Amino acid sequence: SSTQVSLLGLEVVHALVSRMKANFKQHITSVLSVTIDRLGDSKDQVRDCAKKVLLSFMVPASNPQYIIERLTPAFTHKLWKVKEESLCLVNYVLNEWGAKSIIISKLIPLVVKMMEDSSVPVREQAVLTLVEFYRHVGERVRQDICKRDIQPSKLSILTSKMDEAKNKGLMIASYEGWFMSWSNNEPDGPVEVAIKKAPRSKSTGRSQVPPIKSIAGAGSQSHAGALDEELFCKSFDDVPKIFISSSKDLIARMEKVKDTLNDTNKDWELRQDALKSLRSLVVANATKYPEFLGLLKGLGPALRVSVLDLRSQIVREACITLGYLSQELGRDFEQMAEYIIPAIIQLLPNSAKVMSTSGLVVLKFILQYTQSHRLIPLITCNLASKSNIIRRLAVILVYHLPEFC
């Protein structure tokens, strides 16, 4: 996967944690493994963003001990960089929240074993981590380490560094820290700590996730034929005015629209006019008739055919019509949205800007006005799409989901 997609994906998770806070705890296990894997990414930007996400899992989503316990598979990861970064993360937790935020006694065997790692950076970081344990807890750490099966030469180097830290007055161990860090009980609830906000990286900050409007295109000046929300809104009621005399009249008009859209052999201008006629009906308060939703459901296949039409004018009118229906019907449009979104997704990688931007803008309208948890999986399932364009736009849509709520 590309660096940009990885960054955007991590930013999406971080945004969700920031929004949901402790309510995100139940979802941590589903994304923890892939986040840990990003610690071994070849790009510094991705690794830094992964660490930021892991720290957000600790606070405010849960607590440091909860995450550190689930981070232990990283200590035996096949990538040496993951192991090194995991140790760095433990060091950060110690210096940020103190020894009482995690149970150090459970970590010592794992870190001691990493002193034998085939990678030099991992071995060096393991020594530094054990010294940090010693600084925060005291002689209990030295006693525990000396009981381990460590090569005399490596043990000598480690103890000399511990003595150096002690002689320089770098010890910060306290009785409370010593007791809590060796306790077998996990802290109850989230740890009450204040997070120091790290400087926002230019490559990982929120500004790097483009607003949907900019992706859809700002108009003809940037991309010929590109559509945006403003153009959609202007087109919603820019249709012939009609009058609905009765329910029977409405049914007849809807059937005519259905028959025209289903017949792909008809002149494209007739099908385009049929889509405008559907909007005309909505403008004429067709939605107030109890029969309308049932008639609209019957139009589903015809609208799907229009969305996937090879002619850009038909696709454009179909997307504008769907956006208007979503805006006017709200949650009542949910069933139609669930049916039509997979077809709209297919428009996103289209080389014709009219089609691709129409698809993206109508997705925004649907997510904004037809708010339903049933629509979210239809977007997130495309995060693993073979098309890098669909993956990227899916990430952007998921990132902006909180704005639609």
N, C-alpha and C positions, 0 to 999 in steps of 0.2 A: 504494500500500500504506500501511497505517496506521503511525503512529510506533511504536506498541507492537510490532507485528510486526517492523519493521525492527530495533528494539533487541534483541528476543529473538533474531532471526536472527544478528545480530552477536555477541551473547553466546554463542550456540551455537558459532560458529566460534572465538571466543576460548577457550572451554572445551576444545574439541578440540585446539587448538594447545598449550594448557597441559598437556594430558594426553599428547599424542603427541610433543611437542617436535620434534626433527629429523626424525622419521618423517613429519611433516606436510608437509615440503618438496615432495614430489611432487604434493600436492593444491593448492598455492598458486595455480597458474595458473588453476585452475577457479573460484576465488572472488575473485581479485584485482580483476578488472574491476568487478564489482558492488560490491565494498568501496570502490573508488575513487569510484564514482558517489555513494556515500553521503556523501562529503566535501562534496558540493554540496547536501545536504539542508537544508531550511528550518529544522530544529530543531537547536539547539546540542547537545542530548543525543545525537542520532544522529551528528552530525559528530565529537564527542568520542569516541564509542564506535568509530567507524570508524578514527580515528587510533590508538586503543588496539589494535585488531586489526592494523593495518598494522605497528605497532611490534612486536607479537608475532610477525609474519611474519619480522621481522629477527632478533629474538632471543626465543625460543630456536629457532625453526623453521629459520632459515637464517643470513644475515648481512646487514648494511645494504646493501652494494653490490649483492647479488643482487636486493633489492627495489627499490632506487633505479633500477637499470637498467630494471626493468619498470614503474616509475612514470612514465617519461617521457611516455607518451601523455596523462597528466593535465595536462601543461604546455600542451597544445593543446586541452584539453577545451572543449566548447561552453559549459559553465557557468563563469562567472568565479570563483565561490566554490571550485570544485574546484581551479582553478589557484592561487588564493591559499593554500588549505589545504595543497596539495602543497609549495609553497615554505616554508610554516611547518614542515612535516614535515622538509624538508631541513635547515632551521636547527636543529631539535631534534636531529637525528642528529649534526650537527657539534658542538654544545655538549655532547651526552651522551657520544659515543664518539670525538670528535676527527676531524681531517682524514684520518688514515690509514685510517678505516673506509670511505671512499668515494673514487671517482676524480673529483676536482673538475674536471679539465680537460675531461671529457666533458659536464659540466653547464653550463659557462660559456656556450657558444653558445645553449643553450636559454633560460637565464635572461636573457641580453642581449636576445634577441628579445622576451621578455615585457616589457621596458621600453617597447615600442611598443604594448602591449595597449590596447584601447579602454576597459578598466575601470581607474579610478584606483587602487582598492585593490591590484590586481594589479601595476600599475606601481610603486607604493610598496614593495610587498613584494619585488619583483624587485631594487630598489635595495638594500634592507636585506640581502637574501641575498648579493648580490655583495660588500657590505661585510663580511659574515661570512666569505666565502671569503678575502677579503684579510686579515682578522684572523688566520685560522688558517694561511694559507699564505705570505702576504707579498707582496713586490714582483712575483713571477712572475705573480700574478693581474692586477695593474695593467698589466703589459706586454702580457698576452694581451688584455685588454679594449680597450686603446688601439688594437690592430690591427683591431678590429671596426668595422663601419659603424654608428656611433652618432651621433645628432645632437649637435653641439657643445655645445648648451645642457644636454642631459641628461648628456653626458660630464663637463661641468664640475661639475654637481651631485654626480655620483657620486665624482669624484676629490676634491672638497672634503670629502665625508663620510669617505673613506678617510684623508685627511690629518688630519681631526679625531680619528678613532679612533687614529691613530698618535701624535698629539701628546698625547692623554690617557692614553697608556700602556696601551691596551686590546689591543695586539697579543699574540697567544699562539702565533705561528708558531715552529716549531722545525725543525731540519734534517731530522729523521726525518719529521715531518709533511709538510714540503715535498716530500720525495722520494716518499713513499708515495702522497700525494694526486695526484701527477702521473703515477704509474705506470700503465702500460696493462694490468697484470696484476690480475686479481680476487683478493682475499684468499683463501687456501686454507682452506676449512672455515669454521665459525662463528667470528665474532669473539669473543675472550675479553673480555667486558665485563660489568659489573654493572649491572642495570637498577634505576633509582630508581623505587620504587613510588609512583605518583601517588595522591593521595587518592581514595578510592572515591566516585564520585558517587551520590547517593541514587537517581537516576533510571536509572543504568546498572549498578549493583552486582548481584551474584549474587542478592541477596535479592529482586530485582524479577522473577525467574523463579519463578513459584509452584510449590510441590511438587505432584506429581500428586494426592496425597490431598486437598489443599485445593481443587483444581479439581473433583475428583469429588464433592465435597460432604461436609461433616462430619456429615451426618445430617439428620433431620427438622427440627432447630431452624433450620437455615439454608435448606434447600430441601426442600419436601415431596416425599417419594418418592425423594430422592437416595440412592444406594448408595455404600458405601466398601469398602475392603479387609477391614475387620473383619467387616462383614456377609457378605461373600463367604465368608470363612473359616468363619464359623459355619454357613453354609448348605451347605458342601461335603459333610459327612457327616450332615447333618440329613435323612436319607432312610430309607425302610423297609429293614430288614435282610433280606437274602436269602442263600440258600446255592446255590452253583453245584456241581452234582453231577458234571458231565463237560463235555468240549468240545462234545458234541452239545447239551447243555443251554444252554451259552453261546451257541452259534450260533442256537438257537431264540429265546432271549430277545432277542438283538441284532436278529434279523429282525423280531420283533414291534415293537421300538422304531422300527426303520426304517419299517415299514409305517404305524405310527401317525403319525409325524412328517410323512411324505410326503402323508398325506391331510388337507389343510387343511379339508375339510368336516366332519371329526370335531369333536366337542365340545372346546373349548379346554382344559378341565380334563383330558381324557384325554391330550392332547398334553403338557400340563404334567407329568402323572404319568409320561409316557414319558421325559421328560428327567431326572426324578428317578430313574427306574429305571436309566438309563444310569450315573448316579453310584453307585447301589446296587451295580451290577456291579463298578465300580472299587473300591469299598469292600470288596467280597467277593473281591478279588485277581484280578479278570478279566484284569488286565494281565500276569499271569504265564503265561497261556495263549498259545502261539505263534500261534494264530488271531486273537487280539484285534486286532492292528494292521491286518490285512487287512479285518476286519469293520468297524473304525472308518473306514477309507478309504471303504468303501461307504456309510457314514452321512454323508459330506461334504455332498452336495446337500440331504439332509433337515435337517441342522444349519444350513445356509445359509438355507433357507426359514424356519426357526424364528427365526434372528437378524433377518430382515427382516419378521417377522410384524407385523401392525398392532396386535396386542394386547400391551400392555406386560408382562403376566404371563408370556407365552411368551418374549418377548425377555429378560426378567430371568433366567428359568430357563436359557435357552440360553447366556447369557453366563456365568452361574455354573458351568454344566457345562463349558464350554470352558476356563474358568480352572482348574477342578479337573483336567481332563485334562492341561493344560499343566504344572501343578505336579507331577503324578504321573508323566508320561511324559518330561518334559524334552526332549531332542533328538529323541526318537522322535515327538514331536508336530509336528515341523518341516513335514512335507508338508501336514498338515491346517491348520496355522497359515498357511502360504503361500496356501492356497486360501480361507480364511475371513476373513483380515484385511481385504480390500477391502470385504466386506459389513459388517464391524464399523465401518469408517470412516464408512459412511453413517449410522450412528446418532448420531454426535457432534453434528451441528447440530439434532437433534430437539428440539422444544420440550418434550416430556415428559421430566422429569428422570430418571424411572426408566430410560428408554431411553438417553439421552445418557450418564449416569454409568455405567450398566452397560457400555456400549461402551468408555468410557475406562479403567475399572478392569480389564476383561478384557484390554485391550491391554497394560496394565502387567504383568499376570501372564504373558502370553505372552512379552513382551520379557525379563522377568526369568528365567523358568524354561526357555524354549525359545530359548536363545541361538544365533542363526545369522545369518551375514552376509547370507543370502538374504532375511531379513525387513526389513532396514534400508531397501532401496529402496522397499518397500511403504509405508513411513512418509514418507520424504523426498520421494516423488513428489507428496505432498499439500501440500508447502510452496508450491506454485503453484496450489492449489485456488481456485476461484471463491468458495467459502464462507470468509469471514473467520474463522468459528469453527473450521473444520477447519484452516485455515492456522495459527491461533494454537495449537491443541492439538497439531498436528504439530510445531511448533517446540519446545513444552514437552517432548514425548516424545523428540525428538532431543537436546535439552539434557540430559535425564536418562539418556540411553543409557549413559554411563560408569558410572553407579551400578548398572546392571543387570549389568555385566560382572564 
